[in-house]
Amino acid sequence: MEKSKSLLYLILISFLVCCKAQLPKTNPNVQFKGTLPFEINQNEILIDINIGNDSIPKKMKFDTGAPMSADLSIIRDTSSIKCSSSEINGVVHDKTFKTRRCKINKVKIENIEFKDITIYNLPNINSDSKIKRSYVGLLGNDLLKQGIWQVNFKEKNILFTNNIDSVKNIKKYTKLKCHYNAYLNCFFVNLNLNGSLIKDVLIDFGSNQQLTLVKKDFNRINKGNMEKIFNGTRTTQAGKMDVKYYKLYQQKYYLKNKTINTDVLSSDNNKINTIGLEFFLKFDSVILDYINNNIYIQLN
């Protein structure tokens, strides 16, 4: 079973610890607001952006669990990107691959321009996969951290701004208790799942699953040994690997006075707990507020 999401948080963590990504330049005194449509394909949010001075159109995946990254076509199609001459080692499940840190002078989303964006070259986004992906890269958290992103699943659009007052009807939303890791530019939450507290779960819109746990936490909620076991294949930047998966269906997630059912997946290779996009599709809308470090959800 091929999984379309390669956890780039895990892929890049090995060298981000040593070489912290350069953050985009922003002007906090300039407010911006825009709206862009998106499509959902294979439980992945795909959006159109323009790269460089020549505004080359590219389709990217909206990914809160990974740095900004793209395949070789980004470098081939525009002169507005410069890459380091030295390669960096990435690691996936003890397998290594090579990448480079690059910088794009401009990324344009609708009418909003973002300057000097760090981006990592990942040559295998579309290679060696049973699923031919229509996107060439990940719109990752190095750029997302500059704003507030209201993802409306009903209307299939994203409002992006740097002013929370631009988001309408926010009082109708439920705020999730979360913590923001400023070094990794990622949100994490603690979950009450089947009466057990699962800590430090990454909010990962790049994952097309509901909830994926490391085996230790999966075993904690699997009190009746009710998991389904199956073999599959995972495709990552380092190549294919055989994986044994464990799955629990319709487990109870308690959110204030609400109970939400979710499937839970695990494998012997899982290194981090994640909530993927399929989980958030249960809601009408989600607000990712990187400015004030908050997450809001609007229940159906």
C-alpha positions as CSV (number, residue, x, y, z in Angstrom):
1,M,0.0,0.0,0.0
2,E,1.7,3.1,-1.2
3,K,1.4,6.2,1.0
4,S,1.5,9.4,-0.9
5,K,2.8,11.5,2.0
6,S,6.5,11.3,2.8
7,L,6.9,12.9,6.2
8,L,9.3,15.6,5.2
9,Y,9.4,16.8,8.8
10,L,11.3,13.5,9.4
11,I,13.2,13.7,6.2
12,L,14.7,17.2,6.9
13,I,14.9,17.1,10.7
14,S,18.4,15.6,10.5
15,F,19.9,18.6,9.0
16,L,17.6,21.4,10.2
17,V,18.9,20.8,13.7
18,C,22.4,21.6,12.4
19,C,21.5,24.2,9.7
20,K,18.5,26.2,10.7
21,A,16.5,27.3,7.6
22,Q,16.7,31.0,6.8
23,L,13.3,32.7,7.3
24,P,11.7,34.9,4.6
25,K,11.9,38.6,5.0
26,T,8.7,40.3,6.1
27,N,7.4,43.7,6.9
28,P,5.2,43.4,10.0
29,N,3.8,47.0,9.4
30,V,2.3,46.0,6.0
31,Q,-1.0,44.2,6.3
32,F,-2.1,41.8,3.6
33,K,-5.2,39.8,2.7
34,G,-6.0,37.5,-0.2
35,T,-8.1,34.5,-1.1
36,L,-7.2,31.6,-3.3
37,P,-9.1,28.5,-4.5
38,F,-7.8,25.0,-4.0
39,E,-8.5,21.5,-5.1
40,I,-8.4,18.3,-3.0
41,N,-6.9,15.3,-4.7
42,Q,-6.0,12.1,-2.8
43,N,-6.7,13.9,0.5
44,E,-4.1,16.6,-0.5
45,I,-4.7,20.4,-0.8
46,L,-3.3,21.6,-4.1
47,I,-2.9,25.3,-4.9
48,D,-1.4,27.4,-7.8
49,I,1.4,29.9,-7.2
50,N,3.9,31.8,-9.3
51,I,7.6,31.6,-8.9
52,G,10.3,34.2,-9.5
53,N,10.5,37.5,-11.5
54,D,9.1,35.7,-14.5
55,S,6.0,34.4,-12.6
56,I,6.3,30.8,-13.6
57,P,3.0,29.0,-12.6
58,K,3.5,26.0,-10.4
59,K,1.1,23.7,-8.5
60,M,2.1,23.0,-4.9
61,K,0.8,21.0,-2.1
62,F,-0.3,22.9,1.1
63,D,1.8,21.2,3.8
64,T,2.0,22.3,7.5
65,G,4.5,19.5,8.4
66,A,7.4,20.3,6.1
67,P,9.7,23.1,4.9
68,M,9.2,24.7,1.5
69,S,10.5,22.2,-1.0
70,A,10.2,21.4,-4.7
71,D,11.5,19.1,-7.5
72,L,14.1,20.0,-10.2
73,S,11.5,21.7,-12.4
74,I,11.6,24.8,-10.1
75,I,15.3,25.2,-10.8
76,R,15.0,24.4,-14.5
77,D,12.2,26.8,-15.3
78,T,13.3,30.0,-13.6
79,S,16.4,32.0,-13.3
80,S,15.2,33.6,-10.1
81,I,16.5,30.8,-7.8
82,K,20.0,30.2,-6.5
83,C,21.1,27.0,-4.9
84,S,24.0,26.2,-2.6
85,S,26.9,24.3,-4.2
86,S,27.1,21.8,-1.4
87,E,24.6,19.0,-0.9
88,I,22.9,18.1,2.4
89,N,22.1,14.6,3.7
90,G,18.5,13.9,4.4
91,V,17.5,10.8,6.3
92,V,14.3,8.7,6.1
93,H,14.1,5.6,8.3
94,D,17.9,5.2,8.3
95,K,18.1,5.6,4.5
96,T,19.8,8.7,3.1
97,F,19.3,11.0,0.1
98,K,20.9,14.2,-1.2
99,T,19.3,17.7,-1.3
100,R,20.3,21.3,-1.7
101,R,19.2,24.5,0.0
102,C,18.0,27.1,-2.5
103,K,16.5,30.6,-2.4
104,I,13.7,32.0,-4.6
105,N,13.6,35.8,-4.8
106,K,9.8,35.9,-5.1
107,V,6.8,33.7,-4.6
108,K,3.4,35.1,-5.6
109,I,0.1,33.8,-4.3
110,E,-2.8,35.5,-5.9
111,N,-1.9,39.2,-5.5
112,I,0.4,38.8,-2.5
113,E,4.2,38.6,-2.9
114,F,6.6,36.8,-0.5
115,K,10.3,37.7,-0.8
116,D,13.5,35.7,-0.4
117,I,12.0,32.2,0.3
118,T,14.2,29.4,1.3
119,I,13.3,26.2,-0.5
120,Y,14.8,22.7,-0.5
121,N,15.4,20.7,-3.7
122,L,13.8,17.3,-3.4
123,P,14.3,15.5,-6.7
124,N,12.1,12.5,-6.0
125,I,8.7,14.1,-5.3
126,N,7.3,12.5,-8.5
127,S,9.7,9.6,-9.1
128,D,9.4,6.0,-8.2
129,S,5.7,6.3,-7.2
130,K,2.6,4.4,-8.2
131,I,0.7,7.7,-7.9
132,K,1.7,10.3,-10.4
133,R,1.4,13.5,-8.5
134,S,0.2,16.7,-10.2
135,Y,2.2,19.0,-8.0
136,V,5.9,19.9,-8.1
137,G,6.5,20.9,-4.5
138,L,5.3,21.6,-1.0
139,L,4.1,25.0,0.1
140,G,5.7,24.5,3.5
141,N,5.9,26.1,6.9
142,D,8.8,28.4,6.1
143,L,6.4,30.5,4.1
144,L,3.2,29.6,6.0
145,K,4.7,31.1,9.2
146,Q,4.3,34.6,7.8
147,G,0.5,34.6,8.0
148,I,-2.9,33.3,9.1
149,W,-4.5,30.7,6.9
150,Q,-8.2,30.0,7.0
151,V,-8.8,26.8,5.1
152,N,-12.5,26.6,4.2
153,F,-13.3,23.0,3.1
154,K,-16.9,23.9,2.3
155,E,-16.1,26.7,-0.1
156,K,-12.8,25.2,-1.3
157,N,-10.8,28.3,-0.7
158,I,-8.1,29.7,1.6
159,L,-8.1,33.2,3.1
160,F,-4.6,34.3,4.0
161,T,-3.8,37.4,6.0
162,N,-1.5,38.7,8.7
163,N,-4.4,40.3,10.7
164,I,-6.7,38.0,12.7
165,D,-9.4,40.8,12.5
166,S,-9.7,40.0,8.8
167,V,-11.1,36.6,9.7
168,K,-14.9,36.8,10.0
169,N,-17.1,35.0,12.6
170,I,-14.1,33.7,14.5
171,K,-16.3,33.5,17.7
172,K,-18.1,30.6,16.0
173,Y,-14.8,28.6,16.0
174,T,-13.4,26.3,18.7
175,K,-9.8,27.0,19.7
176,L,-7.6,24.0,20.0
177,K,-5.1,23.8,22.8
178,C,-1.8,23.7,20.9
179,H,1.9,24.6,21.2
180,Y,4.0,26.1,18.5
181,N,7.6,25.0,17.9
182,A,9.2,28.2,16.5
183,Y,12.4,26.4,15.5
184,L,10.5,23.9,13.3
185,N,7.6,26.3,12.5
186,C,5.1,23.6,13.3
187,F,2.0,23.2,15.5
188,F,1.6,20.4,18.0
189,V,-1.4,19.4,20.0
190,N,-2.2,16.9,22.8
191,L,-5.1,14.6,22.2
192,N,-7.6,12.9,24.5
193,L,-8.1,9.6,22.6
194,N,-10.1,6.8,24.1
195,G,-9.4,8.3,27.5
196,S,-5.6,8.3,27.0
197,L,-3.6,11.5,26.6
198,I,-1.4,11.4,23.5
199,K,1.2,14.2,23.6
200,D,3.0,16.2,20.9
201,V,0.9,15.3,17.8
202,L,2.1,17.2,14.7
203,I,-0.5,19.1,12.7
204,D,0.4,17.9,9.3
205,F,-1.8,18.9,6.3
206,G,0.8,17.1,4.1
207,S,-0.3,13.7,5.5
208,N,-3.3,12.2,3.7
209,Q,-4.2,10.1,6.7
210,Q,-6.5,10.8,9.7
211,L,-4.3,10.1,12.8
212,T,-1.0,8.3,12.7
213,L,0.7,7.3,15.9
214,V,4.1,5.8,16.9
215,K,3.6,2.2,17.9
216,K,4.0,2.8,21.6
217,D,1.1,5.3,21.7
218,F,-0.9,3.1,19.3
219,N,-0.6,0.2,21.8
220,R,-1.8,2.4,24.6
221,I,-5.2,3.0,22.9
222,N,-5.5,-0.5,21.5
223,K,-6.8,-1.9,24.7
224,G,-8.8,-4.7,23.1
225,N,-6.2,-5.8,20.5
226,M,-8.7,-4.9,17.8
227,E,-6.2,-3.7,15.2
228,K,-6.2,-4.8,11.6
229,I,-2.8,-5.7,10.3
230,F,-1.7,-5.5,6.6
231,N,1.5,-5.2,4.6
232,G,2.2,-2.4,2.3
233,T,4.9,-0.2,0.6
234,R,5.9,3.3,1.5
235,T,7.6,5.6,-1.1
236,T,9.9,8.2,0.4
237,Q,12.6,10.5,-0.9
238,A,15.1,7.7,-0.1
239,G,13.2,5.1,-2.1
240,K,10.6,2.4,-1.5
241,M,10.4,0.2,1.7
242,D,8.1,-2.6,2.8
243,V,6.0,-1.7,5.8
244,K,3.7,-3.5,8.2
245,Y,0.7,-1.3,9.1
246,Y,-1.7,-1.5,12.0
247,K,-5.1,0.2,11.9
248,L,-7.9,0.9,14.4
249,Y,-11.2,2.1,13.1
250,Q,-13.6,4.7,14.6
251,Q,-11.7,5.6,17.8
252,K,-13.1,8.3,20.0
253,Y,-11.4,11.7,20.1
254,Y,-12.8,13.9,22.9
255,L,-12.9,17.7,22.1
256,K,-14.6,19.7,24.9
257,N,-18.2,18.5,24.8
258,K,-17.8,16.8,21.4
259,T,-16.9,13.3,20.5
260,I,-15.3,12.8,17.1
261,N,-14.6,9.4,15.6
262,T,-11.3,8.9,13.8
263,D,-9.3,6.0,12.3
264,V,-5.8,5.5,13.7
265,L,-2.9,4.1,11.8
266,S,0.6,3.0,12.9
267,S,3.6,1.1,11.6
268,D,6.9,-0.2,13.1
269,N,8.6,2.7,11.1
270,N,6.6,5.6,12.5
271,K,8.8,8.1,14.3
272,I,6.3,10.9,15.1
273,N,2.6,11.3,15.9
274,T,0.7,13.2,13.3
275,I,-2.9,14.5,12.5
276,G,-3.3,14.5,8.7
277,L,-5.7,16.3,6.4
278,E,-8.3,13.5,6.3
279,F,-9.0,14.2,10.0
280,F,-9.6,17.9,9.4
281,L,-11.9,17.2,6.5
282,K,-14.5,16.4,9.2
283,F,-14.8,20.1,9.9
284,D,-16.1,23.0,7.8
285,S,-13.1,25.2,8.3
286,V,-9.7,25.4,10.1
287,I,-7.7,28.5,10.9
288,L,-3.9,28.1,11.2
289,D,-2.8,31.3,13.0
290,Y,1.0,31.4,12.8
291,I,1.0,35.1,13.9
292,N,-0.6,34.5,17.3
293,N,0.2,30.7,17.5
294,N,-3.4,29.5,17.6
295,I,-5.5,26.9,15.8
296,Y,-9.3,27.2,15.4
297,I,-11.8,24.7,14.0
298,Q,-15.4,25.2,12.9
299,L,-17.5,22.1,13.5
300,N,-19.9,20.9,10.9
